[in-house]
Amino acid sequence: MVFTGLLDLKKPGEYLYLTMEGDPVGSGTHTLRRGRPPYGQMGREISFENLPKRCRRLVLDTYRGLWDL
């Protein structure tokens, strides 16, 4: 998941992005990174609605944390 916008944490040309593997909330992993997303390694595009419920919750929690919502 790539986050865009005018975040204080990003520099021009870089983005914050969330990587997820397996069950990112259970036995898998997730990491919030900053930089140029590795588009060649990102897999495929998935709409937010098509993410598993636990992944959607992780994305929303991360987004809220970034924007202090």
N, C-alpha and C positions, 0 to 999 in steps of 0.2 A: 504494500500500500504506500503510495507516494503522496505526501502532504505538500500542498502548494500554498502560497500566500506570503504575506509580509511578516514573517516571524522574526523576532529578535535574534533567534539562535542560528539563522542561516545567513550565508554570504551570497553575493551575486553568483548565479550559475550553479548553486548547489541547493539541495532539497533535503528535508527530513523524510526518511522512509522507514517503514516498519517491515521487517522480514519475519516470516512465519514458516515453520516446518512442522510437519506432523500435526498433532493436536497442540497448538501453541499455549493453551491454557492448562493442559494436563501434562503428559509426558514429553511433549515436543518442546520447541524453543521459539522464542520471539525476541527481537532486538530492535530498538530504535536507533537508527544510524543517521549521520549527517554527511553529505557529500553528493557526488554524482551517482545516482542509482546505477547498479550494474545491469543495464537493460538486457544484455545478452544472457544473464543468469536468472532473470526474473520469472521465467516460465511463461504463463499465459495471462491475458487480461481477464479479470473476473469482476462482474458488477457487484456492488456492495450487497444488493439484495440476494445474490447467489452465494455469498459467503455463508459458511455454517454459522449458526446462531452464536456460538461461543467466540468465533473469530470476529463477528460484527461487534460484540460487546467489547472485545479487546481494542478494536479500532476506535470505537466511540470513547472508551476510557482514555486512550492515548490522546485523541483529539481534544477532549475536555481538559486534560492535563496540560497540553501545549498552550491552550488559550485561557487557562485559569477559569474555566466555566464551572 
